[in-house]
């Protein structure tokens, strides 16, 4: 895997390549880099879909998923596919996600539930669940390195931090004082309106509005959520009788969560050097 990473990070310049051949080659390498950035998420969710609901060898499914997630994470650090600083950030994502899961599944809220038995449940939530949030953080960290991402016109860090805090708080407070998601989204729209992400699929930098990247990543997480609920990993109240698609409104929630995750990643020291904050 390190050989693949070295290849992707040292692609030769192709100044004379143009037209359709360039488009095809850039699209190919874009797909390869995306797949590599999704390494942890891909392996973890493959386990989610592959492990039977009844578990294996007498071990409950949720417990097996926790063991698999820990094994993947340990292997990535051992293989130098992830640094210890990045592991610390991913652990933070796990804790943030797990705290949200505990609140959302509590008896007074019951937004969703984990119906199956597990030895590694804490406050009714299986410990593996935090890795679903960590998978998003892992993707952003890996994509930043592989695509040599740079961000121009990023908002001041303190503003981005306050917005991230408001996003996270709203996941809790909307059960009591109303849902301010769309007001927060409007603030995000204004704050990141000029922000642009520059990425390198091959040998030239391409650019995309950062807000568009947030929305696209949120969409794919929403798709993964639909697949996970279809396989019964967790269930929303309207899915207890028979499965139905997760409401499209969750897409906006995931996109906001991506902004929060991105803000945490953007504060890693080696990544901060690639972010331009206007004076």
ABEGO torsion letter per residue (X at the ends): XAAAAAAAAABBBBAABBEAAAAAAAAAAAAAAAAAAAAAAAAAAAAAAABBAAEBGGBBAAAAAAAAAAAAAAAAAAAGABBAAAAAAAAAAAAAAAAAAAAAABAAAGABBBABBBAABBGGBBAAAAAAAAAAAAAAAAAAAAAGBBBBGBBBAAAAAAAAAAAAAAAAAAAAAEBAAAAAAAAAAAAAAABBBBBBABABBBBBBAAAAAAAAAAAAAAAAAAAAAAGABBBAAAAABBBBBBAAAAAAAAAAAAAAAAAAAABAAAAAABBBBX
